[in-house]
Amino acid sequence: VMGHGNSANHIVRRTNLICVRDLAEHIFIDAQPGLGASNYRQKDALDDSKLRIIDSSAGGKEDFHSEAIPYARFLNVMEDLKDPNGKFPNTFPSPDVVRDVMQSIGVEKDDHLVVYGRPGKFVGAARAFFILDSYGFHVKLLNGGLYKYTDEGYPTEEGKDYTGETSKITDLKYPSDSLISFDEVKEFEKGSSDFQLIDVRQSNAYNGEATDNLEGCRQGHVNGAVNITPKEFLHNDFTFRSDEEIRDLLDKYSLDPAKQTVVMCRTGMGATIGIAALRSATSIPFEKVQLYDGSWTEYGSFS
């Protein structure tokens, strides 16, 4: 279930997503949905010894302690999985930071990771997915997150802090190919770059009426950026839109998957929902999908 799937032409495998039922089969003896939370019998251990379930809801550690998927470990993406010396909130973390954080929760480089988030904090899971995927971990995003998991009737438990052994991770390289810089976005605005830019902030922020800009950050947007909000990438149950729906979205905004695509937001968090949605549309061969990590906080402060 956790492999990268086969790519037979007639099968669309959303290789960076895992559905709730598939995850539940690793946890419960009978995993069919809708049995009623009290009727599920948990396996003595996950049936894939390399599987690691990670709750990385944005800022959600208290929530994790009160409600978590069985066997989950907590990853604080907003406090831990970032550059502590970054100029802006949520600056993309260095190899040393990623190594230390993942070792502290006992994750090996070849483990099979399933990352999930909860309603209102789902963006943390998308951000963790993007960072770990960029660093070459085997990671999938739980499609629909905790909302879909509980909606299908599966039981939760109180989340427990990880107290097991730390792991040992080597050979992490900074994934500069996943990111794009301020100067490159500046060139785009001048018309000298050929990529397409998606800004996933809410339309009021895109249109210069943001209420949450950091001090010193001006209003507005990068000229030439297309505004597509996270809601357009997700259904109401936090599952990602289908390949067909993503194709319709590309047509609606005149975007070409054969061109390099860059996604930005306010601080580099929300953009990762757009990136996960585009990367999950495996029947659409995107040339390259990258993050502008500094996003509007950087661009609006220095441009």
Secondary structure per residue as TSV (DSSP state, phi and psi in degrees):
chain	resnum	aa	ss	phi	psi
A	1	V	-	360.0	-34.1
A	2	M	-	-90.5	-1.8
A	3	G	S	-72.1	-175.9
A	4	H	-	-89.2	4.7
A	5	G	-	76.4	162.7
A	6	N	-	-97.0	156.2
A	7	S	-	-110.9	38.1
A	8	A	-	-53.8	141.0
A	9	N	T	-60.4	-33.6
A	10	H	T	-85.9	-4.0
A	11	I	-	-111.3	126.9
A	12	V	-	-97.5	109.2
A	13	R	-	-105.9	119.9
A	14	R	-	-85.9	84.1
A	15	T	T	-69.6	-15.6
A	16	N	T	-99.6	4.9
A	17	L	E	-118.9	152.0
A	18	I	E	-129.9	137.0
A	19	C	-	-83.9	160.5
A	20	V	H	-57.4	-45.1
A	21	R	H	-59.9	-42.9
A	22	D	H	-63.7	-38.8
A	23	L	H	-67.7	-43.0
A	24	A	H	-59.3	-32.0
A	25	E	H	-64.6	-23.8
A	26	H	H	-79.2	-20.2
A	27	I	H	-102.8	-38.5
A	28	F	B	-115.5	152.5
A	29	I	S	-66.8	-48.2
A	30	D	S	-116.3	115.5
A	31	A	-	-104.1	11.1
A	32	Q	-	-67.1	139.6
A	33	P	T	-69.0	155.8
A	34	G	T	84.7	15.3
A	35	L	S	-76.6	-14.8
A	36	G	-	95.8	129.7
A	37	A	G	-52.6	-35.1
A	38	S	G	-78.6	-7.8
A	39	N	G	-98.1	0.7
A	40	Y	-	-88.9	134.1
A	41	R	-	-105.2	119.4
A	42	Q	B	-75.7	141.4
A	43	K	-	-68.9	154.6
A	44	D	S	-63.1	-27.3
A	45	A	S	-154.1	158.7
A	46	L	-	-58.0	139.2
A	47	D	S	-80.5	-2.4
A	48	D	S	-115.3	110.9
A	49	S	T	-67.5	-14.3
A	50	K	T	-98.3	-1.5
A	51	L	E	-76.6	131.3
A	52	R	E	-127.7	121.5
A	53	I	E	-96.5	127.5
A	54	I	E	-127.2	121.2
A	55	D	E	-87.0	114.4
A	56	S	-	-124.7	40.2
A	57	S	-	-56.2	136.7
A	58	A	T	-60.3	115.7
A	59	G	T	61.9	29.1
A	60	G	-	-107.2	33.1
A	61	K	H	-65.9	-39.6
A	62	E	H	-63.3	-41.0
A	63	D	H	-61.6	-41.2
A	64	F	H	-59.6	-42.3
A	65	H	H	-64.3	-26.1
A	66	S	H	-94.7	-25.2
A	67	E	S	-156.1	119.2
A	68	A	B	-146.4	158.0
A	69	I	-	-71.2	138.2
A	70	P	T	-51.5	142.8
A	71	Y	T	72.9	4.1
A	72	A	E	-74.3	149.5
A	73	R	E	-114.3	154.4
A	74	F	E	-102.3	134.2
A	75	L	-	-122.0	115.4
A	76	N	-	-87.0	90.4
A	77	V	T	-66.8	-32.5
A	78	M	T	-80.8	-27.6
A	79	E	T	-101.3	-33.8
A	80	D	T	-106.0	-40.2
A	81	L	S	-91.5	61.1
A	82	K	S	-155.6	166.2
A	83	D	-	-76.9	113.9
A	84	P	T	-64.7	-19.8
A	85	N	T	-104.3	13.4
A	86	G	-	-65.6	149.0
A	87	K	S	-68.3	-26.7
A	88	F	S	-127.6	163.1
A	89	P	T	-59.6	145.5
A	90	N	T	63.4	29.0
A	91	T	-	-62.1	137.2
A	92	F	-	-52.7	132.5
A	93	P	-	-79.2	153.3
A	94	S	-	-77.3	165.2
A	95	P	H	-54.8	-38.9
A	96	D	H	-62.8	-42.1
A	97	V	H	-64.0	-48.3
A	98	V	H	-61.0	-45.0
A	99	R	H	-58.9	-49.2
A	100	D	H	-63.2	-42.6
A	101	V	H	-66.7	-46.0
A	102	M	H	-71.0	-34.7
A	103	Q	H	-64.1	-35.9
A	104	S	H	-67.2	-23.7
A	105	I	T	-106.5	19.0
A	106	G	T	72.5	25.8
A	107	V	-	-93.9	131.0
A	108	E	-	-94.2	160.1
A	109	K	T	-64.3	-29.2
A	110	D	T	-98.6	10.6
A	111	D	S	-67.6	159.1
A	112	H	E	-100.2	108.6
A	113	L	E	-98.3	135.5
A	114	V	E	-118.9	118.4
A	115	V	E	-104.9	136.2
A	116	Y	E	-136.8	161.1
A	117	G	-	-132.9	169.0
A	118	R	-	-109.9	164.4
A	119	P	T	-54.8	138.2
A	120	G	T	82.8	-16.5
A	121	K	-	-132.5	17.4
A	122	F	T	-62.1	-28.9
A	123	V	H	-58.9	-30.5
A	124	G	H	-61.5	-37.2
A	125	A	H	-68.5	-41.1
A	126	A	H	-64.3	-40.1
A	127	R	H	-66.0	-45.4
A	128	A	H	-61.6	-42.9
A	129	F	H	-57.0	-47.5
A	130	F	H	-62.3	-45.2
A	131	I	H	-63.8	-49.3
A	132	L	H	-68.1	-38.9
A	133	D	H	-63.1	-41.7
A	134	S	H	-62.8	-33.7
A	135	Y	T	-85.4	3.8
A	136	G	T	88.7	13.2
A	137	F	-	-73.6	154.8
A	138	H	E	-85.5	98.4
A	139	V	E	-133.1	139.8
A	140	K	E	-125.3	154.7
A	141	L	E	-101.6	131.9
A	142	L	E	-72.1	114.3
A	143	N	T	-69.2	114.4
A	144	G	T	97.9	-15.3
A	145	G	H	59.0	-154.9
A	146	L	H	-65.3	-31.6
A	147	Y	H	-58.4	-51.2
A	148	K	H	-68.0	-36.7
A	149	Y	H	-60.5	-48.8
A	150	T	H	-74.8	-31.4
A	151	D	H	-63.5	-30.8
A	152	E	T	-85.5	3.5
A	153	G	T	93.6	7.0
A	154	Y	-	-78.3	145.8
A	155	P	-	-80.8	152.7
A	156	T	-	-115.4	173.3
A	157	E	B	-142.5	172.8
A	158	E	-	-71.6	128.5
A	159	G	-	-70.7	141.3
A	160	K	-	-116.8	138.6
A	161	D	-	-62.1	141.9
A	162	Y	-	-70.9	126.9
A	163	T	-	-125.7	10.6
A	164	G	S	-78.2	-168.8
A	165	E	-	-69.1	148.9
A	166	T	-	-78.4	160.3
A	167	S	-	-104.7	-177.9
A	168	K	-	-129.2	118.6
A	169	I	-	-119.5	132.3
A	170	T	-	-127.9	172.4
A	171	D	-	61.4	43.9
A	172	L	-	-95.1	131.4
A	173	K	-	-117.6	140.2
A	174	Y	-	-59.2	124.1
A	175	P	-	-88.2	67.7
A	176	S	G	-60.2	-22.5
A	177	D	G	-68.9	-17.4
A	178	S	G	-86.4	-10.5
A	179	L	E	-122.8	159.7
A	180	I	E	-132.9	150.6
A	181	S	-	-100.9	167.8
A	182	F	H	-53.3	-47.5
A	183	D	H	-62.1	-36.3
A	184	E	H	-68.5	-37.1
A	185	V	H	-68.9	-36.6
A	186	K	H	-60.1	-43.5
A	187	E	H	-63.6	-38.4
A	188	F	H	-59.5	-45.3
A	189	E	H	-64.5	-30.6
A	190	K	H	-76.4	-10.6
A	191	G	T	90.5	10.7
A	192	S	-	-101.4	11.7
A	193	S	-	-124.1	148.3
A	194	D	-	-99.9	6.5
A	195	F	-	-79.7	169.2
A	196	Q	E	-111.6	143.3
A	197	L	E	-120.4	125.8
A	198	I	E	-110.2	128.2
A	199	D	E	-108.6	115.9
A	200	V	-	-96.0	10.7
A	201	R	S	-64.8	161.3
A	202	Q	-	-61.3	153.6
A	203	S	H	-61.1	-31.2
A	204	N	H	-64.7	-38.6
A	205	A	H	-68.9	-44.2
A	206	Y	H	-59.6	-37.6
A	207	N	T	-87.6	11.8
A	208	G	T	89.8	20.8
A	209	E	-	-125.8	37.2
A	210	A	-	-68.5	144.3
A	211	T	S	-108.9	-1.0
A	212	D	-	-126.5	21.8
A	213	N	-	-65.4	146.0
A	214	L	-	-72.2	157.7
A	215	E	T	-57.3	134.4
A	216	G	T	88.3	-3.4
A	217	C	-	-98.0	123.4
A	218	R	-	-76.4	170.0
A	219	Q	S	-82.1	165.5
A	220	G	-	117.4	-159.8
A	221	H	-	-152.5	168.0
A	222	V	-	-73.2	125.8
A	223	N	T	-58.6	130.0
A	224	G	T	98.2	-11.7
A	225	A	-	-75.9	143.1
A	226	V	E	-97.9	136.7
A	227	N	E	-96.6	110.9
A	228	I	-	-128.9	114.8
A	229	T	-	-80.6	158.3
A	230	P	H	-53.2	-32.9
A	231	K	H	-56.9	-31.2
A	232	E	H	-75.6	-16.8
A	233	F	H	-93.8	-15.8
A	234	L	B	-124.0	148.5
A	235	H	-	-79.6	172.9
A	236	N	T	-64.9	-20.5
A	237	D	T	-94.5	15.9
A	238	F	S	69.2	13.3
A	239	T	-	-85.4	150.7
A	240	F	B	-76.8	149.8
A	241	R	-	-65.5	151.7
A	242	S	-	-69.9	166.9
A	243	D	H	-55.6	-42.3
A	244	E	H	-62.1	-42.3
A	245	E	H	-67.7	-37.0
A	246	I	H	-64.8	-40.1
A	247	R	H	-60.0	-42.3
A	248	D	H	-62.2	-38.8
A	249	L	H	-63.8	-42.8
A	250	L	H	-61.7	-42.3
A	251	D	H	-64.2	-43.8
A	252	K	H	-58.0	-39.0
A	253	Y	T	-105.0	14.2
A	254	S	T	53.1	46.7
A	255	L	-	-101.9	144.8
A	256	D	-	-116.9	114.4
A	257	P	T	-63.7	-16.6
A	258	A	T	-76.8	-9.1
A	259	K	S	-100.6	153.3
A	260	Q	E	-58.5	133.2
A	261	T	E	-120.3	131.5
A	262	V	E	-119.0	137.1
A	263	V	E	-120.4	138.1
A	264	M	E	-137.5	169.8
A	265	C	-	-152.2	-136.0
A	266	R	S	-91.0	-48.4
A	267	T	S	-132.4	17.7
A	268	G	S	88.8	4.3
A	269	M	S	-91.2	-64.4
A	270	G	T	-57.2	-31.4
A	271	A	H	-57.8	-29.5
A	272	T	H	-70.8	-20.0
A	273	I	H	-66.7	-43.9
A	274	G	H	-62.5	-41.9
A	275	I	H	-64.2	-45.3
A	276	A	H	-61.1	-39.1
A	277	A	H	-64.6	-44.8
A	278	L	H	-67.7	-41.2
A	279	R	H	-70.8	-23.3
A	280	S	H	-78.9	-16.4
A	281	A	-	-82.4	76.1
A	282	T	T	-70.6	-16.5
A	283	S	T	-83.8	-4.2
A	284	I	S	-107.7	109.6
A	285	P	-	-79.7	84.7
A	286	F	-	-66.0	136.7
A	287	E	S	-62.0	-53.5
A	288	K	E	-166.2	135.4
A	289	V	E	-122.5	119.2
A	290	Q	E	-124.6	163.5
A	291	L	E	-106.0	134.3
A	292	Y	E	-92.5	98.5
A	293	D	S	-66.7	-40.3
A	294	G	S	-66.0	-28.0
A	295	S	H	48.4	-155.2
A	296	W	H	-65.4	-28.7
A	297	T	H	-58.9	-43.8
A	298	E	H	-73.9	-49.8
A	299	Y	H	-64.9	-41.3
A	300	G	H	-73.5	-13.5
A	301	S	H	-92.6	-25.4
A	302	F	H	-121.4	-8.3
A	303	S	-	-97.6	360.0
